[in-house]
Amino acid sequence: LHSPVGRAGKKMMMHRRLLLLASLSCSLVSAFSSSSPQQQHLPNYLPNNPDDVVRQAATSITNAYDCGVYLQTIRLPLSQAIYGNKEEGFVADRAIGWQGGPMETYRYLSPMVNNLLPRIRTANNTAGLNIKVSEQILLDFDGSSLQTSEHPAGALYDIQALLQPNTDGYYIKTIQAIEEQFCNTKKADKPNRLFLLVNPAWRDKSSFGIFGAQKAQELILDRYETTYALDQFIVRGRQISLLKCWSSDWGLYAVVNNGGDGKDKSMPAELITSYATRPEYKDIDAALKGVVSK
């Protein structure tokens, strides 16, 4: 005799089978790519408008999710100045992404994430229904919020995104609570759901100070993989872009028009080199020395 299994149980069993197949597929892709590292580690194209960023980020996040990466960190650009033929004055041209404090950056980031979440594919069938996205403001002076996308196929495929968390203990507790109540990543009897940290204020464990560094390393830095990032800044007077897509390396892009100053935004940015991990300033400076005319 077979034990009766409800619809919810059948859905969970099917979901786990699909995850197993996805995991095997990712393992095969990884094994195949190891024999051709140039293809595996070639960074994707550099987007030139906000819609391109959203599409590229959604693809990268989905690919990671399909391979079982449920806890992800992503970094989205916060300024129109990164795109061709866009000018925002002296400050934006020299400190790409800076538009003021966290409340100002939140106003730019929130609608972009609201547009991004429905494009992340956690299930193939929406039955022709729209994915609903809601938002809860957390600490307005921090510019932080929690966005949730509700999938028509069921709560199993929902996504949550925490925008602009910083190193304050409040966010450590918030992340722990979301994992426990939403992700359930440590419970074998419950499915994993996708949870994103969007534009966190930290870079590495040193951001958390001496007393918080180890806890942050164990809770966040070792567990939340960066699956998409697009950073812009100025090096040697030129606009530089760092692009990370899952599972490519970090790509360094710059406008290399010999004899120019690198500020002609009609010129396409070129891939200069790539790095297995996020490069430090000295590495970027050394790479530019060899290819950019002074």
FENPEZI-V154178 format. One record per helix or strand. SS is the DSSP state (h for helix, s for strand). FROM is the first residue (numbers start at 1). TO is the last residue. If there is no record, write none. Layout:
BEGIN
SS:FROM:TO + SS:FROM:TO
END
This chain:
BEGIN
h:7:33 + h:37:40 + h:50:66 + s:71:75 + h:80:82 + h:89:94 + h:102:117 + s:132:137 + h:140:142 + s:145:150 + h:155:157 + s:159:163 + h:169:183 + s:194:198 + h:205:221 + s:225:235 + s:238:245 + s:250:254 + s:270:275 + h:281:291
END
